[in-house]
Amino acid sequence: MTFETRITRSPRPYEPERGVEARAALPELTGAVAEVIEGAAGSAPYLHGLILKEAEWLPGALDGPEAALKAEITRIEALPFDQINGGLRQAKRRIALLSALCDLAGVWGLFEVTGALSLLADRATHVAIRAHVAREITRGKIPGQTEDDIESCGGMFALAMGKHGAGELNYSSDIDLICLFDESRFDGVDQMEARAGFIRATRKAMASLSDLTGEGYVFRTDLRLRPDPSVTPVCFAMEAAERYYESVGRTWERAAYIKARTCAGDMAAGARFLKDMTPFVWRKHLDFNAIRETHDMRLKIRAHKGLGGALCLEGHNMKLGYGGIREIEFFAQTRQLIAGGRDPDLRLRETVPALKVLAEKGWVESEAAETLSTDYIAHREVEHRLQMLRDQQTHSLPTAPEEFDRLAALMGTTVPEMRAEIAERCERVNALTEDFFAPGEAAPAPELSAEEAEIAARWSTYPCLRTTRAQDIFTRLKPELLRRIQNLDKPAEALTHLDGFLKGLPSGVQLFALFEANPQLIDLILDIVSTAPHLARYLSRNASVLDAVIGGGFFARWPGREALTEELVDHLKAAGDYERQLDACRRWAKEWHFRVGVHQLRDLITADQAGAQYCDVAAACVAALYPPVVAEFARKHGTPPGRGAMVLGMGSLGAGRLTAASDLDMIVIYDAGGVEASEGRKPLPSRTYYARLTQALITAITAQTAEGRLYEVDMRLRPSGKQGPVATSFESFMSYQMGEAWVWEHLALTRGHPIAGDPDLCRAVDDFRSDLIAGPKDETRIRQETREMRVRLAEAKPGSDWDPKNGPGRMMDIELLAETAALLAGSAEQDIYAQLGAGRATNWLSNDEYALLVETYRLMWRLQSAARLLTGEKLDPKAIGVGGRDFLCRSNGAVTMEALSEELQTRAEAAALTITRVLERTAESA
């Protein structure tokens, strides 16, 4: 399509005589095209001059604007060295003129205009840097680099920052660049010589772009966004830049790198650098503190530029002023900084696409995102026309009435209409952004009793409030916090629990900023600290888990073990090296662990569901961690000999129900397949290999890293217990189970479940387990040894009134009977209820016995699960407070704690009698 067929609007000539002159210079252009030329030249002196200068080229370019743009880019790519300065300036004139006319006529939208200008900036920068680096290489000033390295600029590259990086250059923008080089190409003293050569090339390249000659300039360049520009050279090593950002990088620099993009030079080196910068820009936790820091930055800009106060259109800065372009950009960028570390989909350079994705992800209201996007485009079009007038890098509206007339003419509207639209947009943008950055002042704090005031007074001495930033945020947050506490049934108790939470909090800035931005979280915290001290302690050590509540999906349906494992595998792949994978696994597990606890506390799931979900998280961790552990071990000792190994979950892990404080019972079984040793840099005998691999797996799970410990691991259920090897060969395992294992070991095996490892070996072990359980057995012996085990358990762990786990008729007693039922029935089921069901199916248990044991176990499990959630230890009603006791009664359908205690005792006694009766029955009578 030609230019003429796509015209949707046209400017008016403010100075008709200039318009007529330009039209006369292009006699072959007629109709609507000639009107656009006349309006552009008659209102914008800069465009008038370009039209006269490029009158010979322009008509052909308007036949196909996109083809003309491509042709100019192709032309400058092939410029010889002695024609670069003139050739680039000619391209700038032509593309500036073409994009202006396409913009004014509505032939191109905003992003096609900014895209054309950004493309020119990219290729012009590359051409200039390549030419001057080539000169340094041919002079032998960049050691080791040859003609083959010229296209990659010998390892040097330029990062496009700001609007250039986003591909959103405005009409008369300068370009912000950071120039770096890949120091790994050079050894020792060569690096310093190369550095000097790159500095010379950078200075000359920038002159080729920005020096004003008789033919104009290409782009004004600004290198001041580089680290510490007052002391660093214009081009320096990637590694030095990385050290700077890791040690002293600031929030504004993080925001700047949202838009960073390699635009010239060694694109591969630039890509590596930006990938290495990811942890600096995109924090792993939600970063609500960025809101306050961005607000402070806004205030400093306004103060420095004198842009404060009410809206006045005369001289109003469309970029930095009230309701301006920068407000919209900050609005999007700050939310990207908050959540982009957790969600890569938010890591977009362009403002309008970023707003769209932020709305889709729930970080911005859809209506607000649409409004800000529309206003952003309109603001940018005004900005472009201001700059088209005289090619000035200005963002300010005119101060003289006649200049308003000129601008309105170029925009094809009237002054009253233009002023009204700009004012309305600025007010609307300010209304949508100001409250986000600068929420209203906090309400006064409620009055406290002397005892409550004494508690609140000591908060300032806690580690979480040691910094000025934390104190500032908490000062604003505190009144709302106290107000919500006063609305609770037991405010004094809640305040005491909150005090304990704050005292254990190692730092507060991020958490307090999170609360300030999301006040609804305060109620959740108060609920947790008032009801579940154990969960509160967990939260104070791992406050980052609250990110998951805000990040979306926290209250979605449970995804299941397979989906969790796949998600964690992806997390570990993205984490990087082995140590980071261990930390990533711990962070991931904490968030899901916290979610299960909150859901249980809020009665969104039952204790049985919580047990299954805790187990899903643990199993996913072991399954996802196993391959990286093997890969890390294999780097030194070679791949696993034979078929490999598998992890058999035992106990509660195998049965599919864990609590908030469970450890993991596991057995590692391997099959070397007759291979005597591994093949690696440091080969090991197969038995030693798998023993050490098992230790590496245990360490990966139990080690105290920067993110804490994942789980405790118990390997005592392996053959021969503590005396046996930590890893057992499949052949030995089968031989032991068939010929040497005690009855209790076969009972324990009924709950074995493959968790991780080689899929074929997992199936083989599970098939063997099922066949063993289904095989012939001595029922009399099993009954007898089960009775003896009950006696030993009762003596070793007699239990207490509120202990749901130990003692006759309680969890361990019922679990022992369930395992016996499964073994005698030949059932491969691992779940306690299913095992009891197998006993009923074979008439080993009557329907009444089955029902009584299931309901008793369910009560005991609810109490055990609650105890671990509320206190992390044994259940002590006095220690959990009113909120905890209410939760226990609520989740068990009890009116009072006394009634719950009575039910516990009654059910335990009935279950104990039932278990005794079942085990003492003869096989014939059963």
N, C-alpha and C positions, 0 to 999 in steps of 0.2 A: 504493500500500500504506500502511496506517495504521501508527502507532507500535506498536500492540499485536501485530500479526501479524509483526513483525520482531524482537521481543525474543529475545535469545539468552543473556542473563545478567542478574543482578540483585544490587544491593548488599544488605547486612544492616543493620538499624538498630542502631547502637551505643548510642544513647539511645532506647529504644522509645517513651517518652512524647512525644518530639518527632516521631517518625514518625507516631504516632497523631494528633497535632494537625494535621499537614500533610494526612494522609489525610482527616481530618474536614472540612478546608477545601475539599476537592474531592469532594463526595459522589457526583457523577456518574461518577467514575472507579472502576472495579472490577477485580477479577482481577489479572492480571500487571502491568498498568499501575499499579494502586494499590500493589502490592508494591514496584515501582521507586520510586514517590514516597515511600513509607514508609521504604525503606532509605536513599535519598538524604538526605531531611530528618533522619532519625534519626542519621546519621553526620557530615554536613557542616553545621555551623551556618550557613554562608553560603547554601547551597542551601535550608535551612529558611526563612530570611528571604525569599529570592526567591520561593519557592513561595507563601508567604502573601501577598506583595505582588502577585503576578501571578496570583492564583487565578482571577480572572474570565477572563483571556486564555488561560491554559494549556490547558484542555480542547480548545478549538478548534484551537490550534496543534498538539496531538498527533494530531489527525485527519490532518494532512499536514505533517510537519516541513519539508519542502523548500518547500512553498507558503508556510508561515508565515515562513520566512527571507526569501524573495523579497518578501513583502508588507512586512516591516519595512524592507528596503533601499529599496523604492519609496517608503515613507512618509517616510523621512528625506530623500530627494532633494528632496521638495517642501516641506520645512519653511520657513515664513517666518522672517525674521531674528530676531524677538523670541521665537521658540519653539525656536531651535536648541539652546541649552544643555540645556533640559529634554527636548526630543525625542530628542536623541542619547543622553542618559543612560537614557531609557526603553528605547530600542533595545538598548543594551548589556545592561541587566538581562534583557530578554527573550531575546536571542540567547545570552547566557551561560547562562541557565537551560535553554533548548532544547538547546544543544549538550552541556551536562553530562548531561542526562537521556538524550539519544541515545547519548552515549558510554558511560555506566554500564550502559545496557541492551543495548549491542552493536548498536543500530539503525544507527549510523554508525561507520565505521572511523576510525582516527586521522586520516587525511588529509581526510576529510569534515569532521571536527571542526575541524581547524586551518584548513581552507579556509573554513569559515563564519566563524571568528573573524577571518581575514585579510581576507575580503570586507568585513566590518563595518569593520575598520580602514581599508581603502581608501576606502570611500564616506564614512565619518565624517570622515576627513581632508580629502577633497575638498570636502565640504559646508562644513566649518569654514573652510578657506582661501578658498573661493569667496565665502563670505558677507563675510568681512572685507576681502578684496581689492575686492569690489564697493563696500563703504563708502568705501574710499580712492579708487576711480575716480569715484564720484558726488560726492565732495568735491573732485575735481580734483587730487588729490595724486599721481596716476600719469600723467604727461604723455602726451597723444596717445591715451590709451585711453578707449574709450567703452563704452556698454552692450553693444555687440556683442562686446566682448572679455572680458566677465565670465565666461562659461563656461570660457574658456581661462586665466582668472585673470591676464589682462594679460601673459602670458609667464612667470609664476612657476610652478614645479612642485616637487613633493616626491618625493624618492627614498625608497622603502622599503628598508631595509637589514636584514641579519640574517635572523631567522626570518620577519619580516614580508615582506621581499623575496622569500623562498622560498615564501611562502604557507603557512608552517608555524608560525604563532603559537601559543605555548603558552597555557594556559587563563587565567593571570593575568599575561600578559606586558606589559611596556611596549613601545612601538614606537619603533624607531630610525629617525629621519628626517634627510635632508639637504635643505635648502630652497635652491633656486637660482632665478635669473631670467635670461631671455634678453636680454642687454644690447644685442643687435643691433636691438631694437625702438626703441631710444632714441638720440638724438644728443646729444653733448656734455654740457652742464650738465644736460639732462633726465635723463641716466642717474643722476646723483647724487640727484636729487629722487625718481626712481622707486625707487631703492635704499632711501631712507628710508621711502617708503610701504610697500614690501614687508617691511621689517623690522618696522614697526608691525603690519601685517596678520599676519605670522608669529607675533609674540608673542601677539596677541589670539586667533588661531586655536588656538595651543597651550593657552592658558588655557581656551578653550571645550572642549577635549578632556580636559585633565588636572586642572583645579581640582576639589577635593573640595567638593561642596555637599550640601544636605540630600537630594538625589536620587542622590548618589554621584558617580562620575566616569565618563568614557568610556574613555580609555586614558591611562596615564602616558606622557609623551613624553620622548624623549631626543634632543637635537640635537648631542651631543658627538662623533659620528662625522664631522662636517664637518672639512675641513682646518684644522688649527691652531686648535681651538675656543677657546683662551684669549685669542686676539687677533682672531679674525674674527667678524663679526656673524652673527646667526642666519639671515640670508638674504643671499646675495651673488651676484655675476655668474658665469655659466658660464665665461667666459674666464679669470677669476681662479682658479677651481677647476682648470681644465685646466693652467694654468701651474704651480700647486702640485704637482699629481700628476706632471707631466713632470719637475720639478726635484728634488723631495724626497720623492715618494711612497714608502712603505715596503711591505714584504712583507705585513704584516698588513692594510694598506689594499687591496692587490691582492686578498687573500683575501676581504675584506669586499665588494668589488665583484663577486665571483662571484655573489652573491645580489641585487645591486642591481636595482631595478625601479621605473619611474615609476608611482606609485600615485595621484597627485592633481595637479590643475592642468593646465598646458599639456603634454599627452601628447606632442605632436609635438616640442616643444623638448626634453623629457626624452629622447626616443628619439634625437635628434641628439647630445645630450651623451653618452649611453651608447655610441653608435657611435664617437664620437671618443675615448672612453676605452679602446676595445678594445686598442690597442697597449700601453697601460700595464698592463692586467690580464693580457692573453694575450701573453706573449713569443713571438717568432718561433722561438726555440730551446728545446729541452728544458731545463727549469730545475730541475735536481736540487739546486741550492743552497737551494731553497725548503724542502727537508726539514730541513736544519740550522736555518734561521731559524725554522721552525714549532716545532721541538723547543725552541729557546731561548725562544720565546713561551710554550710550555706550562709550562716550568720557572718562568718569571717569574710566571705566573698562579697556579701552585701555591704558590710562595713567598709571594706577596702575600696569598692567601686562607688560607694555613696549611693546605693540603690535601695535603701530602706524607705519606709513611709508609704502613704496611700498612692493609689494608681493615678498617674498623670501622663497622658499620652504624649505630650510634647517631650521629646528626648527619651521616651521610655525604651529601656533595653529589652528587646524581644527575647534575648538569650538568657540573661542573668537576672532580669528584673522580676517584679511581682507577677506571679502567674505565668512565667516565661518557659522557654524551651528546656532550660536546665532543670527546672522543677520536675518536669515530666521525666526527664532522663534519670535524675536522682531517684525519683519515685520507683521507677522500674529497677534500676541498678541496685538500690538498697535491698529490695526484696530478693533480687537474684543473689546478693551476697548472703542474705539470711539463710536461704534454703538451697542454693545451688550446690553446696558441698554434698548434700544428700541426694539431690535429684539432678543428674546431668542434663536432663531435658531443658532445664532453666538456663543453661550456659550459652545463651545467644548473644551475639554482638549487637544486633539491630534492635532499636527501641520498640517499634510497633510489633514485630513478631514476638519480642520478649513479653510485652503486655498481654498479647493473645495467649501465650502459653501460661503465664502467671494466672490468668483468669481461668483457663482450663484446669489448672491444678488447685484452684481454690485459694490462691494467695491474694487475689484482687477480685473485687466484685466485677462481674461481666459488664454491667452497664458502665461502671467507672472506667474499665479498660477501653471500651469502645469510645467513650466520650474523650478520654485523654488521647487516644490514637487519632481521632478525627481532628482534635484541636492541635495536636503535634504537627500533623501534615499542614494544616492551615497556617500555623505559626511559622513553619519552615518556608512556606511559599512567600510570606511577607518578608522574611529575612532575605530570601534570594532576590527579591525585587529591590530591596534596599541596596543590595550589593551590586546589582546590575546597573544601577544608575551611573555610578562613576568608578566601578571596580575597587571600591573601598572595603576594607575588612571591618565593616560596621554592623552592629546589630540594633542600632538605636533609631527610633522613629524621628522624623524631622522636628525641628523646633519652630521653623518659619511656616506660615500658612501656605505660601506659594509652593514650598517643597511637599506639603501634604497634597496639594493639587497635582503635582508632578507624579507622586507615588500612586495616587488614586487612578490617574490616567494610565499608568503602566499596568495597573491591576485591572483595568477595564471596568471600573466602578466609580461611584461618586464619593466625595470626601465624607459626607454624613454617614453613608452606608458603611464605608470602610472603618471609620472611627467606632461606630456602634458595634460592629462585628468584632473588632480587635478587643475593645473594652470588655465585651461580654465573655469572650474566650478567656481573657486574663483572669477575670473574676472567677470564672468557673474552674479553671485550672488551680487557682489558689485555694478555693474552697475544698477541692478534692485532695490536695496534697498537704496543706498546712497542718491539719489535725494529725495526720500520720507522723509528721516530723516533730511537731511541737504540740502535744496534747495539753489540754487545759491544766491549770494548777490543781494540785490535790486538795480535796476537801479537808477541813480541820479534823484532827484525830478525836475519837470519842474519849470521854472521861474514863479513867481507870481507877480501880481501887488502889489502896496503898500497896497491897501485895502484888497486884498486877503491874503497877508502875515500877516496882522494884525489879520484877522480872524483865520488863522491857528495857529498863535502864542499863542492864548489863550486856545487851546485845552489841553495843558499840565496841566491846572488848573482844569480840569473837573474831577468829581468823577471816571469816567471810566478809567482814566489814573493815578490813585493815587498809583498803585503798580508798583514795578520795573519790574515785569513780563509783565504787560500790556504795559508799556512803551517800553520794548524791542521788543515785537511783533509789536506794532504800528509803531515803527521806521522803521522796515522792510516793513511794509504795506503801509505807508504814501506815498511814491513816486508813487506807482501804483495807489493809490486812487486819487491823484492829477492829474496824467496823464489822467486818464479816465474822470475826471471832465473837464479838458481842452478840451477834444474832444466833449463835449456837445455843443448844440446851445447856451445855456445861462449859461456859466460856473460860472459867479459871483452869479447868483441866486441859482444855484445848490449848490455852496459852502455855501451860507447862510443857505439854508435848511439843509444841512448836519451838519452844526454847531449846529443848533437847535436839531437835532437828537442826536449828541454826548453829548450835554449839558444835555439832559434828560436821558442819559444812566447811570444806577446806577453802573455798573461794566463792564469791557471790556475784560478781559483775554480770556474767552471762545469765545466771539463773534469775537474778532480780530484773534484768532487762527483759527476759522471757515473760516473767509475771506482769511487768508493766505493759508489755505489748499484748498480752493475752490474759486479762484479769480472770477469765473463767477457770484458769488453772489453779487459782488460789483456793477455790472450794475443794478441788481434788486433793491438793496438798493437805489442807486442814482435815479432810476426811481420812487421809492416810495416816497422818501423824497422830490423830486422835484415836484411831481404831487399831492400827497395825504398827506397833513400834519397830518390829523387825523390818517390815517393808520401808518404813521411814528411814531407818539406819541405812538400808540398802540404797535408798534414794539419795541420802546425803552424800554417800560415797560415789554415786553414779548419777549425778543430776542430769547428765546428758540424755538419759533415757526419756526425759520429758519431750525431747525432740520428736519422738515417735507419735506422741499425742497430738502435736501440732501438725506434723508432716502429712497427715492424711492416712486413712485406712486403719486407724487405731481401733475403731469400733466395727470394722467390716467382719464378714464371716471368717471363721478359722480356715486357713488355706489347706491344712493337712500336711502330713510328714513329707510326702514326695515334693510338693511345691516348695515347702520350706527348704528342703535340701538343695533343690535347684537354685533357689534364690541365693542361698549362702555360697554355693559353688561359684556363682557369678560374682558375688562380693569378693571372694578370695582371689579370683582371677584378676579383678580390677585393683586389688590392694598393692600388688607389686611383689617385693621380696618376701622371704619366709617370715621374718620377724613381723613385718607389717600384716601378713596374713593372720598370724596368731592374734595380734591386737584387733584386727578387723572381725575375727570370729568372736572375740570376747565382747566387743561393742554390739555386734548383731544379737548375740545371745542375751545380753542384758536387756535390750529393748523388748524382745519377745517375752522374756522372763517377767519383766515389769508389766507388760500388757496382760499376761495371764493373771498375775496377782491382782491388778486393778479390776479386771473383769470379775474375778471371784469375789473381791471385796464389795463390788457394786451389785452382786447377785445377778450378773449377766450370764454366768455359767455356774453349773453345779460343781461340787467337789470332785465328782467322778470325771466330769469334763476337764476340770483343771488338771487332774492327775494325768489324763491322756495328753493334754496339751504341753505340760511340762516335759513329758516323755518325748513328744514329737520334737521339741526344741533340742533336747539333749541328744537324741538319735541323729538329728540333722547335723549337729555340731561334729559328732564322731564321724559320721559318713562323709561330710564335706572336708574335714581336716585330714582324713586318712590318706588321700592321694598326695597332697602337698608334703606330708610327713615322709611318705615313701619316696617321693621325688627328691626331697632334700637329702635323705639318707643315701639314696642311690647315687647322688653326685660323687660321693666319696667311695662307696663300697660296691657300686654296681647295682643292676636291677635285681629284684628278688629272685632267688633261685627257684626253679620249678614253677608250680602253679601260683605261688604267692601265699598270702595269709588272709584271715578273716577275723572279725571281732564278733564274739557271741555275747550279746547282752544277757545278763543274769539278774536274778532277784527282781526288784521293782522295775528296773530298766527293761528286762525281758518281758515282764508281765504288762508293761505299757501303762504304768501309773507311778508318777513321782510327785514329791511335794516341793515346796519352794526351797527346801534346804537339803534335798537328797544328794547323796553321792552316787557314783555309778559303779555297779558290779559288772565286771567284764572278764572274759576269757579270750586269749588270742590263740588261734589254732592255725598252723601253717602246713603246707604240703610242698616239700622241696623236690618231690618227684624223683628221688634218687640222685639229684645233683649234689655233689659234695661241698661245693663252695661257690661263692658269687664271683663275678668277673667285673672288677672295677679297679680304680687306682690303688685301693687298699682292700683287696679281696678278703673275705671272711668265710670260715666254715659255716655251712648252712645253719647249724644249730645256734652258733654264736651270732650269726647275722640276724636271725629272727628274734633272738633274745634282746639284742641291742635295738632292733627296730621297735620292738614292743616298749622298751624303756623310752625310746624317742617319742612314741605315741603318748605314753603316760605323761612325759614331761610337757609335751605340747598342750595337753589338757590341764595339767595341774600347776604348771609353772606360774610364778607371780611376775607377770609382765607389767608394762606401764598401764595396761588396762585391767590389771587384777588377775585373779585366777578364774578359770572356766568352771571346773568341777573338781572335787576330790574323786579319786579312783580306788576301788577295792578289788584286788585280784585274788582274794583268799578262796574263792570258789573253784579255782583251777585244780586239776588233779594233784593230789598230795599237798594241797594248801600252800602254806608259806615255805614248806620244804621243797616243793616242786619248782621246775623252771618256769619263768614268767611267760614263756611261749611254749606250746605243746605241739608236737607234730601230729598230724591227723591220724597217722597210723598208731602212734602211742595213745592218743586220746581214745580211739576206738577200742584198742586192746585193754586199756585201763577200765573203761566203762563196762566192757563185757565180762571182764574177769576179776577186777580188783575193787571196783567202786563200792562204797558203802550204800546202804539204802538211802541215807540222807542226801547222798550225791545224786542218786537217780531222782529223788524228789525235787532237788534243786534244778535238775536238768529239765524238768517239766516246764519251767518258766524260761528256758533258754530261747533266745530269738536273735537271728543274724542281724547285725547292725551296720557293718561296713566290711569292705574288702573285696576280694575277687568274687565275682558273681557265681561262677561255677563252683567254687569251693564253698560259698555260702549255701548253695542248694545241696551240695553233697553232705555238709555237716547237718543241715536241718533234716534231710532225708534219713541220715543215720539216727538222729535224735528221735524222729518219729517212729522208725522201725524198732529201736531199742525199747521205747515206751510201749509199743504195741505188742512186743514179744512176750513169751511165757514168763511167769513170775510166781514167786512163792507168797501168796496173800497172807498166810499165817505169820510169816517172818516180817512182812511189811507192817502188818498191824502191830506186832509186838514191838518192833523197833520204833515205830511211830509213837506208841505209848511211852516208851522209855525216853524218847526225845522230848515229849511233853513234860515229863518229870524234870529232866535236866534244865529245860527252858524256864520252868516255873521256879526252880531253885536259883538259877543264875540271874533271872530278871523277873522278880516277883510282881513288879508293877505297883501302882498306887491308885487311889480313888479316881483321879482325873487322867490316868494314863490309858489312852485307847489302844496302845500298841502291845504292851507287855501284860501278862497275867492270863489266867484261865478265861476262856470265852472271848478273848479280845483278838486283835488283828493277827498277831503271829500264830496264835492257836488256830484260828480259822484258816489262815493261809496254809498251815501245815496239813490240816485236814483236806483242803482243796487240792493240794499237790498229791496227797495220797489217793484221793478220789480219781484224779486224772491218771495216775500211774496204774491203778488197779483197773480203770476202764480202758486203758490203752489209748487215751486221748492225747493228741498233740497240742491241745489248746493251752495257751499261756495265761490268759486272763483269769482272774480269781473266780468271777461269776460263771464264766464258761466252764471252768474246771469243776465247780460245784454242780453245774448243769450236767456234766458228763457223769457225775456220781448219781444224779437223779435218773438219768437216761438208762443206766444199768441197774436201777433199783437198789443200788448200794445206799442211797439216801432216799427217804420217803419225800413226798411232796411237801409235807409240813416241815420236815427237818431242813430241806433245801430252802424253803421260804424263810424260816427263822434265821438260818445262818446268813443268807444274802442280806436280809434287812439289818441284822446285827452288824455285819461287816460294813454295810453302807453307812450306818450311824458312826461306827468307830473311825471309818475313813474320813468322814466329814470332820470329826473332831481332830484327827491327826493332821489332816490337810490344813485346817484352820489354825492349829497350834503352830505349825511351821510357818504359815503365812504371817500370823500375828506376832509371834515372839521368836521364831527360829529355833525354839527349844521345846521342852515338855510343856504341856498345857497347865498354866497356873492362872485360874480366873482372877485372882487378886492383882496379878501383874499386868493384865491387858486393859484395865480401865473400863469405864462404862461403855464406850464405843465398841470395844472388842467383845464385851459380854452381850451387847445388843446384837452384834453380828452372829455370835454363836447361837443365840436363841432364835434369831430370824432364819438362819440357814438350816436349823434343825426343827423348825416349827414348834419350838418350846415357848411356853408362856414365861417361865422364870428359869434361872440357873438351877434352882433347887429341883424343879421338875425335870430338867435335863439330866442332872446328876442321878436322880432316882431312876430315870429311864436307862441310863448307862449301866448302873449296877444291876438292874433287873434283867436287862438283855444279856449282859455278860454272864450272869449266873445261869440263865436258861441255855445259852450257847455252850457253856462249859459242860453242863449236864448232857446236852445233846451229843457233843463230841465224844465224851466218855462213853456214852451208850453205843454210839456207832462203832467206835474202835474195839469195844469189848464184845460186840456181836461176833459169832462164828460165821464163817463163810456160808455154811449151810442155812443158818437162821436168817442171814441177810437175803 
